């Protein structure tokens, strides 16, 4: 899709309210509309925060838990998300950041702390790339940013199932204090 088509689609979605209000406006009272890069950044950081909350909340002794023998462990899901984040960031930036693997080895990230640090850094490096690209770069790569943010969201949903299967309420679903 051309850059002009991306801009048209984004503004149509924003204008007709198909994107969440938080992506289109600074506040619920109808504040200033966000730029495309601000909207992408808000979404990227929101799902990143949710994943980091889960990574911190889940006990280290359960990092090897998996729903079924065929799926990734909790830790492997987090490492996969971080590895995929770097796949996008490295492709767009032309740099070599993070791990080369889409599914980094648990042997390389032996502790909960190392896993969280790697995931956090992948989200921060994504944030830095969004800011570096600005609106024109974001519009050029919009489908990539949306796709990879959706990817993080899909894995967030998977980890919710890990929580529920263990009788634990995910952090985002807990009552606010």
N, C-alpha and C positions, 0 to 999 in steps of 0.2 A: 504494500500500500504506500502511496506517495506521502510525502510530508504534509502536503496540503490536505489530503484526505484524512490523515491522522488528526490534524487540527480541527477539521470540520466535525469528525466523529466525537472528539473530546468536547467541543463546545456544544454540540447537540445533546450529548449525554449530560453535561453539566446544566444546560439550560432547561432540559425537561425533567431533571431531578432523578435520573436513573443511577447516578453515582451517589453514594452516601453523602448526606448533608455535610459531614465533617470534612469530606474531601473538597467540597465546593466552596465552603465558607469558613471564615475564621471562627465564628461562634454561632450558636443556635439562634441568636437574635437577628441574623441576617447581615452579619458583618461583611467586610470587604472580601470579594471573591479571591480565591487562591490562584496563583499561576500554575501552569501544568507541572512544573518541577516541584513546587510546594505541595501540590496534591499528591504526586507520586511519592515524595519524601514522607509525607504524613502517613500514607498507607504502608510504605516499606517499614518505617519505624514502629508503627502500631503492631503489625504482626510480628516484627522482630522482638518487641518488648514482651509480647505474649509468650513467645517461644522461650525467651530468656527467663521469664517468670517460672515457666514449667521446668526448665533445666535446673534452676536453683531449688525449686520446691521439691522435686522428685528425689527421694532418698538414694544415696550412692549405691546402697546394696541392691536397689532395684534397677540400676542402669542396664543390667543384662536381661531384664524382663522383655519377653516378646509375647504378643497375643497368641500366635500359633507358630509352629516350627518353621513355616515358610516365610515369615515376615521379619523385618529388621528388629533388632533390640531397640529399646528406648534410646540408648546412646548412639546406636548406628543411625537412627533417624536424625538425631541432632547433627551428627557428623555429615550425613548426606546433605542436609539443608545447607550447612556451612560450605561444603564442597561445591554444591550447585551455585550458591551465591558467588563464590569465587570464579566459577566458570563464566558467569555473566560479567562480573566486574573486570576480570582479566581480558576478556574478549573486547569489551568496550574501551577500556583504558589503554590497552596495548602493553600493560605492565604484567609482571609476574608476582602476584600476591597470594598469600595463603598456601594451601596444599594443592598439588597437581591433580589429585584424585577427586572424582565425583563422589566416591564413597571412601573417604579416608579410613585407614585401618585403625581399629580400636587399639592396636598395639602402639600406635603413634600418639594416642591420647588416652593414657592409662587411667587417669583420674577424672572425677566429676569436674574438678576445678579446671583441668586442662581442656576438657570438652567445652565447658561454659566459656572459657577465654577465647577459644577458637571460634565458636559460634558468635560471640559478641564482636570479635574483631571483623568477622565477615559482614556483619550488619553495619558496623561503623565504616568499613571500607566501601560498602555499597552507598551509604549516606554521603560519604566524601565524593564518590563518583557522580552521584545525582547532583550535588552542589556544583561540581566542576563542570558538568555538562550544561547546566542551566536549562532554560526553556527550549532553546533551539536544539540542543543535543537530546533532551528528553523526547521531544517530538520526533526526532529522527529514529530513536530507539524505543519508542513508546510500547510497541508490542512486546519487546523483550522485557522491559521493566514490569509491565502488567503480568506477563506470563510467569516471570520468576517470583513476583510478589504473590501471585495466585499459588504457585508451587509451595511457597512457605505456608500459606494458609491451608492448603490441602494436608500438609504434614502436621500442622497444628491440630486439624480435625482428627487425624489418625491418633495423635497423642492424647486427645480427649478420650478416645476409646480405651487407651491403655489405663487412664485414670479410672474410668467408669468400671472397667473389668476388675479393678482392684478395690472397688467400693470407695474410691476417693473422689471428692469433688474437685474439679480443676480450679486453679487459682482465679481465673476470669469469671467463674460461675459462683464464687463464694460471695456471701453478703458483704457489702462495703461497710467499713467501720466509720 
